[in-house]
Amino acid sequence: MYSVTDPATGELIEQVPNSTDEEVLAAIDRVHRAYPSWRALGVPARAAIVSRAADLFAERSDELAAIMTLEMGKRINEGRGEIGIVVDIFRYYASQGPALLADEPLVVKNGSAVITKNPIGPLLGIMPWNFPCYQVARFVAPNLVLGNTILLKHASICPRSAAAIESVLRDAGVPDDVYVNTFAASKQIPAILADPRIVGVSLTGSEQAGISVAAEAGKNLKKTVLELGGSDPLIVLDTADLDETVNAVATARMRNCGQSCNSPKRIIVLASLYDDFVDRLTKRVASYYLPGDPSDPATKLPPLASTAAADEVAAQVAHAVAQGASLRTGGNRITPGAYLEATVLTDVTPSMDAYYEEIFGPVFVVLKAETEAEAITIANDSPFGLGASVWGTDPTRLRAIADQIEAGMVYLNTAGGSQADLPFGGIKRSGLGRELGPAGIEEFMNKKSIRL
């Protein structure tokens, strides 16, 4: 079953049966049959439809935000903000897509050539619950403009978001069989990837889900894009205003209740600032974030997406403390619902699981570095490599450090975010490929060389 359970109360609202094997096969057939005509429609016509979708997402912002609040506990204002990014993404690819897909001339030995940019066929998208609309948008918008068709499997706790997104695209003019939502179960994914009519897959999710999907895709020679976990470092070198920096770090980590892949999860502070930084951050976290109804704009601490998620993060915190970490504030589960106190952990060492694992919730792991070189070493001492940020007063110094960070994205004096025209993705165990920006439309593209 796909289920809607209010994480603020634990109340089961709705259940939707999984698609049958026959329904999944029918959905694959639909996107396969629709591909030739969608490709033939041409880039300008497809871009116009994507532009109309942007307008409809903007018009239905409140409706979509309310669905996300009910399904996974997102604060209502953050839900509206998420739809704002969705609109930006659809508008970006609607406006820039034609130029990004233009032929690329080449001068070659003894003549010339051109690279044409073409779609490759029906794709499978496997989407997560933490950003139910944004994650879909960054996969769907560029591929619709490019000319691929899409079979979309959303997270099992987001059936209403999945249906609402499909409704927006239908009303925008996307033909019925070009974008098809399926309530497939995870156990049906291998069969979908084995079907020769599906030519690629994009997954945003956990590291383990990525390993599983990559194995199946590789076995079937399918193009793969994976956006997986992260344990992003945030390095604080110095600051002209410590309170301002602390507030910015706290706000960034608590966005989406800490349930963001590129959230700053490891706060690395130089020793000269460390004690004062930790004291102020602890006070900020302890006094500001209070649990409440995520549909109330005044709420600062919403629930996590599910009681299982809250229990898992609470267990990670308890395990860190048992291994010797210092609990400065928080760490307790709050019931009813899927709430967890905002938490600050210090004295975390490489011998502890919390030093390396991803903690997907409102938990700050604060680490001390004696020198700039040690801060860089700590930042890179991770199996993940999604994003990072470096904070300080000297732009030249910040840029030099950014060049040494092992990550797909580095932000200077701001925490990792997302924007339509900036490529998003990581290295190491954070995934493969890029989304958004010019790179986002190229992943499922046939760059065909034509020798003139």
C-alpha positions as CSV (number, residue, x, y, z in Angstrom):
1,M,0.0,0.0,0.0
2,Y,0.9,3.6,-0.5
3,S,-0.3,5.4,2.7
4,V,-0.9,8.9,3.8
5,T,-0.2,9.1,7.5
6,D,-0.2,12.5,9.3
7,P,3.3,12.6,11.0
8,A,2.1,15.3,13.4
9,T,-0.5,12.9,14.9
10,G,0.2,9.5,13.6
11,E,-3.3,9.3,12.1
12,L,-3.7,7.1,9.0
13,I,-5.6,9.2,6.5
14,E,-5.7,7.2,3.3
15,Q,-4.3,4.0,1.7
16,V,-3.8,3.5,-2.0
17,P,-3.2,-0.1,-3.4
18,N,0.0,-0.8,-5.2
19,S,-0.2,-1.2,-8.9
20,T,-0.5,-4.8,-10.1
21,D,2.2,-6.3,-12.3
22,E,-0.3,-6.0,-15.2
23,E,-0.8,-2.3,-14.5
24,V,2.9,-1.7,-14.4
25,L,3.4,-3.4,-17.7
26,A,0.6,-1.4,-19.2
27,A,2.2,1.8,-17.9
28,I,5.5,0.9,-19.5
29,D,3.7,0.2,-22.8
30,R,2.0,3.6,-22.6
31,V,5.2,5.6,-22.2
32,H,6.9,3.4,-24.9
33,R,4.1,4.0,-27.4
34,A,4.0,7.8,-26.7
35,Y,7.7,8.4,-27.2
36,P,7.8,8.7,-31.1
37,S,5.1,11.3,-31.2
38,W,6.4,13.3,-28.3
39,R,9.8,13.4,-29.8
40,A,8.4,14.4,-33.1
41,L,6.5,17.3,-31.6
42,G,9.6,19.4,-31.5
43,V,11.4,21.4,-28.9
44,P,9.5,24.7,-29.1
45,A,6.1,22.9,-28.7
46,R,7.4,20.8,-25.8
47,A,8.9,23.9,-24.1
48,A,5.6,25.7,-24.4
49,I,3.9,22.9,-22.5
50,V,6.5,22.9,-19.8
51,S,6.1,26.7,-19.5
52,R,2.4,26.2,-19.0
53,A,3.1,23.7,-16.3
54,A,5.2,26.3,-14.5
55,D,2.2,28.6,-14.4
56,L,0.0,25.9,-13.1
57,F,2.4,24.9,-10.3
58,A,2.5,28.6,-9.3
59,E,-1.3,28.8,-9.3
60,R,-1.7,25.6,-7.2
61,S,1.1,26.4,-4.7
62,D,-1.1,26.5,-1.6
63,E,-2.8,23.2,-2.6
64,L,0.5,21.4,-3.2
65,A,2.1,22.8,-0.1
66,A,-0.8,21.6,2.0
67,I,-0.5,18.1,0.6
68,M,3.2,17.9,1.5
69,T,2.4,19.1,5.0
70,L,-0.1,16.3,5.5
71,E,2.0,13.6,3.9
72,M,5.5,14.2,5.3
73,G,5.1,17.1,7.8
74,K,6.8,19.9,5.9
75,R,6.2,23.3,7.4
76,I,3.6,25.0,5.2
77,N,5.8,28.0,4.4
78,E,8.6,25.7,3.4
79,G,6.1,23.8,1.2
80,R,5.3,27.0,-0.6
81,G,9.0,27.8,-1.0
82,E,9.5,24.3,-2.5
83,I,6.8,25.0,-5.1
84,G,8.6,28.3,-5.9
85,I,11.7,26.4,-6.8
86,V,9.6,24.0,-8.9
87,V,8.2,26.9,-10.8
88,D,11.8,28.2,-11.4
89,I,12.9,24.8,-12.7
90,F,10.1,24.5,-15.2
91,R,10.5,28.0,-16.4
92,Y,14.3,27.6,-16.7
93,Y,14.0,24.6,-19.0
94,A,11.1,26.1,-20.9
95,S,13.1,29.2,-21.7
96,Q,16.6,27.8,-21.9
97,G,15.8,24.4,-23.3
98,P,15.8,25.4,-27.0
99,A,19.2,27.0,-26.7
100,L,20.6,24.1,-24.7
101,L,19.4,21.6,-27.3
102,A,20.7,23.5,-30.3
103,D,23.2,21.7,-32.6
104,E,26.8,22.1,-31.6
105,P,29.1,22.6,-34.6
106,L,32.6,21.2,-34.5
107,V,35.7,21.8,-36.5
108,V,37.4,18.4,-37.1
109,K,40.3,17.2,-39.2
110,N,39.7,17.4,-42.9
111,G,36.2,18.9,-42.6
112,S,33.5,19.7,-40.0
113,A,30.9,18.0,-37.9
114,V,27.9,18.7,-35.8
115,I,26.7,17.3,-32.5
116,T,22.9,16.9,-32.4
117,K,21.1,16.6,-29.0
118,N,18.4,14.1,-29.0
119,P,16.2,12.2,-26.5
120,I,16.8,8.5,-25.8
121,G,13.4,7.2,-24.9
122,P,11.2,6.2,-21.9
123,L,12.7,6.8,-18.5
124,L,11.9,5.6,-15.0
125,G,12.0,8.1,-12.2
126,I,12.1,6.9,-8.6
127,M,11.5,9.8,-6.2
128,P,11.8,10.4,-2.5
129,W,9.5,11.8,0.2
130,N,11.6,14.7,1.6
131,F,10.9,17.1,-1.3
132,P,7.9,15.5,-3.0
133,C,7.6,18.1,-5.8
134,Y,11.0,19.6,-6.2
135,Q,12.8,16.3,-6.7
136,V,10.3,15.3,-9.4
137,A,10.6,18.7,-11.1
138,R,14.4,18.5,-11.5
139,F,14.1,15.2,-13.3
140,V,10.9,15.7,-15.2
141,A,11.2,19.3,-16.6
142,P,14.5,18.9,-18.6
143,N,13.5,15.5,-19.9
144,L,10.1,16.6,-21.1
145,V,11.7,19.5,-23.0
146,L,14.4,17.1,-24.4
147,G,11.7,14.7,-25.6
148,N,11.9,11.7,-23.3
149,T,8.8,10.1,-21.8
150,I,8.5,9.3,-18.1
151,L,7.2,6.6,-15.9
152,L,7.2,8.0,-12.3
153,K,7.3,6.0,-9.1
154,H,7.0,8.2,-6.1
155,A,7.7,7.4,-2.4
156,S,5.1,5.2,-0.8
157,I,4.1,8.0,1.7
158,C,3.4,10.5,-1.0
159,P,0.5,9.2,-3.2
160,R,-1.4,12.5,-3.1
161,S,1.7,14.5,-4.2
162,A,2.2,12.0,-7.0
163,A,-1.4,12.3,-8.2
164,A,-1.3,16.1,-7.9
165,I,1.9,16.4,-10.0
166,E,0.4,14.2,-12.7
167,S,-2.8,16.4,-12.7
168,V,-0.8,19.6,-13.1
169,L,1.1,18.1,-16.1
170,R,-2.1,16.8,-17.7
171,D,-3.7,20.2,-17.4
172,A,-0.6,21.9,-18.8
173,G,-1.0,19.8,-22.0
174,V,1.4,16.9,-21.4
175,P,-0.3,14.0,-23.3
176,D,-1.7,11.2,-21.1
177,D,0.9,8.7,-22.0
178,V,4.0,10.9,-22.0
179,Y,4.0,11.2,-18.2
180,V,2.5,8.2,-16.3
181,N,2.4,7.9,-12.5
182,T,2.6,4.4,-11.2
183,F,2.0,3.2,-7.6
184,A,4.6,0.4,-8.1
185,A,6.1,-1.4,-5.2
186,S,9.9,-1.5,-4.7
187,K,9.9,-5.2,-5.4
188,Q,8.6,-4.4,-9.0
189,I,11.5,-2.1,-9.8
190,P,13.8,-4.9,-11.1
191,A,11.2,-6.0,-13.6
192,I,10.7,-2.5,-14.8
193,L,14.5,-2.0,-15.3
194,A,14.7,-5.4,-17.1
195,D,12.1,-4.3,-19.6
196,P,13.9,-3.2,-22.8
197,R,11.4,-0.4,-23.4
198,I,12.8,1.5,-20.4
199,V,16.1,3.0,-21.4
200,G,17.2,4.8,-18.2
201,V,16.5,5.5,-14.6
202,S,16.9,8.4,-12.2
203,L,16.7,7.8,-8.5
204,T,16.9,10.2,-5.5
205,G,17.0,8.3,-2.3
206,S,19.1,6.4,0.2
207,E,22.6,5.0,-0.4
208,Q,21.2,1.5,-0.1
209,A,18.4,2.2,-2.6
210,G,21.0,3.6,-5.0
211,I,23.1,0.5,-4.7
212,S,20.1,-1.7,-5.4
213,V,18.9,0.3,-8.4
214,A,22.4,0.7,-9.8
215,A,23.0,-3.0,-9.7
216,E,19.8,-3.7,-11.6
217,A,20.4,-0.9,-14.1
218,G,23.9,-2.1,-14.7
219,K,22.8,-5.6,-15.2
220,N,20.5,-4.4,-17.9
221,L,22.8,-1.7,-19.4
222,K,20.5,1.2,-18.5
223,K,21.7,4.8,-18.1
224,T,21.6,5.8,-14.5
225,V,21.5,9.0,-12.5
226,L,21.7,8.7,-8.7
227,E,21.4,11.4,-6.1
228,L,22.0,9.7,-2.8
229,G,22.9,10.7,0.8
230,G,25.2,13.3,2.1
231,S,27.0,14.4,5.2
232,D,27.9,17.8,4.1
233,P,30.6,19.7,6.0
234,L,30.2,23.3,6.9
235,I,33.6,24.9,7.8
236,V,33.6,28.1,9.9
237,L,37.0,29.8,9.7
238,D,36.2,33.2,11.1
239,T,33.3,35.7,11.2
240,A,32.6,39.4,11.5
241,D,29.4,38.6,13.4
242,L,29.3,35.3,15.3
243,D,25.6,35.6,16.2
244,E,24.7,36.1,12.5
245,T,26.8,33.1,11.5
246,V,25.3,30.9,14.2
247,N,21.8,31.9,13.2
248,A,22.5,31.2,9.6
249,V,24.0,27.8,10.3
250,A,21.0,26.9,12.6
251,T,18.5,27.9,10.0
252,A,20.2,26.0,7.3
253,R,20.5,22.8,9.3
254,M,16.9,22.9,10.5
255,R,15.5,23.5,7.0
256,N,13.0,20.7,6.2
257,C,13.6,19.5,9.8
258,G,17.1,18.4,8.8
259,Q,15.8,16.0,6.1
260,S,17.8,17.4,3.2
261,C,20.5,15.4,1.4
262,N,22.7,18.5,1.1
263,S,22.0,19.9,4.6
264,P,25.1,20.9,6.5
265,K,25.3,17.9,8.9
266,R,28.9,18.3,10.1
267,I,29.8,21.7,11.5
268,I,33.6,22.1,11.6
269,V,34.7,25.2,13.6
270,L,38.3,26.4,14.1
271,A,39.5,26.2,17.7
272,S,39.7,30.0,18.2
273,L,35.9,30.2,17.7
274,Y,34.8,26.7,18.8
275,D,33.7,27.2,22.5
276,D,31.9,30.4,21.9
277,F,30.2,29.0,18.7
278,V,29.0,25.9,20.5
279,D,27.6,27.8,23.4
280,R,25.6,30.2,21.2
281,L,24.5,27.4,18.9
282,T,23.3,25.3,21.8
283,K,21.3,28.2,23.2
284,R,19.8,29.0,19.7
285,V,18.8,25.4,19.1
286,A,17.4,24.9,22.7
287,S,15.4,28.1,22.8
288,Y,14.1,28.7,19.3
289,Y,12.9,25.4,17.9
290,L,9.7,24.3,19.6
291,P,7.4,21.5,18.2
292,G,4.1,22.4,16.7
293,D,1.6,21.9,13.9
294,P,3.4,22.1,10.5
295,S,0.4,23.7,9.0
296,D,0.8,26.7,11.3
297,P,3.3,29.2,9.8
298,A,4.5,30.0,13.3
299,T,5.8,26.5,13.9
300,K,9.6,26.2,14.1
301,L,10.0,22.4,14.7
302,P,7.7,20.2,12.6
303,P,7.6,16.5,12.8
304,L,9.9,14.2,10.8
305,A,8.3,12.4,7.9
306,S,7.3,9.4,9.9
307,T,7.6,7.8,13.4
308,A,10.0,5.3,11.9
309,A,12.3,8.2,10.8
310,A,12.1,9.9,14.1
311,D,12.8,6.7,16.0
312,E,15.8,6.1,13.7
313,V,17.4,9.5,14.3
314,A,16.7,9.3,18.1
315,A,18.5,5.9,18.1
316,Q,21.5,7.4,16.2
317,V,21.7,10.2,18.8
318,A,21.5,7.7,21.7
319,H,24.1,5.5,20.1
320,A,26.5,8.5,19.7
321,V,26.1,9.4,23.4
322,A,26.7,5.8,24.4
323,Q,29.9,5.8,22.3
324,G,31.1,9.0,24.2
325,A,29.7,12.0,22.4
326,S,28.5,14.9,24.5
327,L,24.8,15.8,24.2
328,R,24.5,19.6,24.6
329,T,20.8,19.8,24.1
330,G,17.8,17.8,22.7
331,G,17.9,14.2,21.5
332,N,14.5,13.2,23.0
333,R,11.5,11.9,21.1
334,I,8.3,13.9,21.5
335,T,5.0,12.1,21.2
336,P,2.4,11.8,19.8
337,G,3.6,12.1,16.3
338,A,7.1,12.0,14.7
339,Y,8.8,14.8,16.6
340,L,12.4,14.9,17.8
341,E,14.0,17.6,19.8
342,A,16.5,19.7,17.9
343,T,19.9,18.3,19.0
344,V,23.5,19.4,19.3
345,L,26.3,16.8,19.7
346,T,30.0,17.6,20.3
347,D,33.1,15.5,21.1
348,V,32.3,13.2,18.2
349,T,35.4,11.3,17.2
350,P,36.3,9.0,14.2
351,S,35.8,6.0,16.4
352,M,32.0,6.8,16.6
353,D,29.4,6.0,14.0
354,A,28.0,9.5,14.1
355,Y,31.3,10.8,12.7
356,Y,30.7,9.1,9.4
357,E,27.0,8.3,9.1
358,E,24.3,10.5,7.7
359,I,21.9,11.7,10.3
360,F,18.7,12.6,8.5
361,G,17.0,14.9,11.0
362,P,17.4,18.0,13.3
363,V,20.9,17.1,14.7
364,F,24.0,19.2,14.7
365,V,27.3,17.4,14.9
366,V,29.9,20.1,15.8
367,L,33.6,19.2,15.3
368,K,36.7,21.2,16.4
369,A,39.6,21.8,14.0
370,E,42.9,23.3,15.3
371,T,44.0,24.5,11.9
372,E,42.6,25.3,8.4
373,A,44.4,22.2,7.1
374,E,42.8,20.0,9.7
375,A,39.4,21.4,8.9
376,I,39.9,20.5,5.3
377,T,41.0,17.0,6.3
378,I,37.9,16.5,8.5
379,A,35.7,17.8,5.7
380,N,37.1,15.2,3.2
381,D,37.1,12.4,5.8
382,S,33.7,11.1,4.7
383,P,32.3,8.4,2.4
384,F,30.0,11.1,1.0
385,G,30.7,14.0,-1.3
386,L,27.5,15.8,-2.1
387,G,28.0,19.4,-1.0
388,A,29.9,21.6,1.4
389,S,30.2,25.2,2.5
390,V,33.0,27.4,3.8
391,W,32.4,30.5,5.9
392,G,34.9,33.4,6.5
393,T,35.8,36.9,5.8
394,D,38.5,36.5,3.1
395,P,37.1,35.6,-0.3
396,T,40.5,34.5,-1.6
397,R,41.0,32.1,1.3
398,L,37.5,30.7,0.9
399,R,38.0,30.0,-2.8
400,A,41.3,28.3,-2.1
401,I,39.7,26.0,0.4
402,A,36.8,25.3,-1.9
403,D,39.2,24.0,-4.5
404,Q,40.4,21.4,-1.9
405,I,37.0,20.1,-0.8
406,E,36.0,16.7,-2.2
407,A,32.3,17.4,-3.2
408,G,30.1,18.0,-6.1
409,M,29.1,21.4,-4.9
410,V,30.8,24.0,-2.6
411,Y,29.1,27.2,-1.4
412,L,30.9,30.2,0.1
413,N,29.3,32.0,3.0
414,T,26.0,30.4,2.4
415,A,24.8,26.9,3.2
416,G,24.0,24.4,0.4
417,G,20.7,25.1,-1.4
418,S,19.4,24.7,-4.9
419,Q,18.6,26.8,-7.9
420,A,17.3,25.9,-11.4
421,D,20.4,27.1,-13.3
422,L,23.1,25.5,-11.1
423,P,24.1,21.9,-11.5
424,F,23.3,19.7,-8.5
425,G,25.0,16.4,-7.7
426,G,27.8,14.7,-5.8
427,I,30.8,12.3,-5.9
428,K,31.9,9.3,-3.9
429,R,28.8,7.5,-2.3
430,S,26.6,10.6,-2.8
431,G,25.7,9.4,-6.3
432,L,26.3,9.6,-10.0
433,G,25.4,12.3,-12.6
434,R,24.0,15.8,-12.3
435,E,20.6,17.5,-12.3
436,L,19.6,21.1,-12.9
437,G,21.4,23.7,-15.0
438,P,22.8,22.9,-18.4
439,A,24.1,19.5,-17.1
440,G,20.7,18.4,-16.0
441,I,19.3,18.2,-19.6
442,E,22.3,16.2,-20.8
443,E,22.2,13.1,-18.7
444,F,19.5,11.2,-20.7
445,M,20.6,12.7,-24.0
446,N,22.0,11.1,-27.2
447,K,24.8,13.4,-28.3
448,K,24.9,12.3,-31.9
449,S,27.9,13.2,-34.0
450,I,27.2,13.8,-37.6
451,R,30.3,14.0,-39.9
452,L,29.6,16.6,-42.6
